[in-house]
């Protein structure tokens, strides 16, 4: 428990430090005093930069990181698969197809409804993949089959997106490609608000079921014998992870690796598998990683997904080397 | 006073061809050993008794209440099932698993309770080790302790000794006897007829028949052990 408290303390400090660093640094040449008074009073150009650009962006990054990390943990537990995560199992691909249908396929409901349509598209896309996963998961005897399922969903949606891209107008296509690189820079306060609401609900739901998730790791039959309501747990996990991954994808693009890699990074330092102890550190680490990546995006000019792939791919390779039968371990 | 388990006109959903109907009343402290060849419905029977599989017809009544109409939490409080294969991938520690068992049974009263259960089951030396570091046999002993922590009234054990070595098997069988002595009802599906016979605490034998015309038919009585052995030898 002490090491858990220590790490939580360190992580909270990291998130605050990174948040502060992101808030008070940037290309605009603003003095410290000017920034501080702008933050308090929300006045002038500095006020606009801080309140309209940097703050929503940082909030979106911190929330997205936490939401994706929690989705990754929930999916790894539910599917008992160390390599599960929203981007691996095709949930992000589903959301991407939803956004493509809206932005490239012209399914957007009017111009002013652009964002709402994209969000709805992403949510429906993510949930559609989640529904398919929920329907077929019982048939998969091997864990590898699940990963291949995610891969194939990715190919299929990728193909459909390519078809949509081929017929799209140049302007829409450019916007879609830029969105696809991933960025927290498009954040708005309304987006942050919606994500915060869903993330809070999902967190409460998950915390209340921490023991059930622990029991679920002991196997389906054992968990059911221990009083876990399988149907409710299944639809709860699929619904919340789909909602979080879908919303993050709508605003930030298909964000890679954060959901998959974060729980493993936490497990390296924390010697526990209990969800009650893992959840907060996993969320905080997700936030910290997203904020670090965003700093790299802003100051080194590398697209978000490139940063995250450089961060996440080594984690997966390490996992494969550490456990030769990674698909069978969880 | 614990009320008995009542099984009325129970037909299982598997095997499909089997039309065996079971009527059976079990008193507290009884041990029912279920024998039969693979595919005759032993696991199906235990899971149906636990309320985890529906019955084709008839019902299982626990203290007068139909188990299929109880909530999952209520069921977890009165019976616990041990699956034939222990979990291989969970990173929960032995202590965590026992604590979860007590929690599932609604009986967690503190860490000392967890420690006493681990001592009783002889697994406290592994308390801080993860399940995925243990051998199958060790993990199965932990799962048995978890079931004992959870199910106050009835334990359903589906070939739990398959992964244990000879000594572990003997220890486990003697522990099952102790569980019965404390008034629990024990259901044990096993292929280890000699072990169960030698343990000396079996009160009922239940043979699920495997011949084509009588597949899944229930036969109860003291003659069952020898009959089941004959059937196994025949094949």
Contacts between the chains, C-beta under 8 A, distances in Angstrom:
chain1	res1	chain2	res2	distance
A	80	B	89	5.6
A	211	B	100	6.5
A	211	B	103	5.7
A	214	B	92	6.3
A	214	B	96	6.8
A	214	B	100	5.6
A	215	B	100	5.6
A	215	B	104	6.6
A	217	B	87	7.0
A	217	B	89	7.3
A	217	B	90	4.1
A	217	B	91	7.2
A	217	B	92	6.0
A	218	B	87	4.7
A	218	B	90	5.4
A	218	B	92	7.0
A	218	B	97	6.9
A	218	B	100	7.5
A	218	B	131	7.8
A	218	B	143	7.6
A	218	B	146	7.8
A	219	B	83	6.2
A	219	B	85	7.6
A	219	B	87	4.6
A	219	B	90	7.8
A	221	B	47	7.4
A	221	B	52	6.9
A	221	B	81	6.8
A	221	B	83	4.6
A	222	B	81	7.3
A	222	B	82	7.7
A	222	B	83	5.6
A	222	B	87	6.7
A	222	B	143	7.0
A	222	B	146	7.9
A	224	B	52	5.2
A	224	B	72	7.1
A	225	B	50	5.7
A	225	B	52	6.4
A	225	B	75	8.0
A	225	B	76	6.8
A	225	B	79	7.6
A	225	B	80	5.8
A	225	B	81	3.9
A	225	B	83	7.9
A	225	B	147	8.0
A	225	B	150	8.0
A	225	B	156	7.9
A	226	B	76	5.3
A	226	B	80	7.4
A	226	B	100	6.9
A	226	B	101	7.2
A	226	B	104	3.8
A	226	B	150	6.4
A	227	B	72	4.5
A	227	B	73	4.5
A	227	B	75	6.7
A	227	B	76	3.1
A	227	B	77	7.5
A	227	B	104	5.2
A	228	B	72	6.6
A	229	B	72	4.9
A	267	B	91	7.7
A	273	B	90	7.0
A	273	B	91	3.7
A	273	B	92	5.0
A	273	B	93	7.4
A	273	B	96	7.0
A	273	B	130	7.0
A	274	B	92	7.3
A	274	B	96	6.0
A	328	B	88	7.1
A	328	B	89	6.5
A	329	B	89	5.2
A	329	B	132	6.6
A	330	B	89	3.8
A	330	B	90	7.0
A	330	B	91	7.4
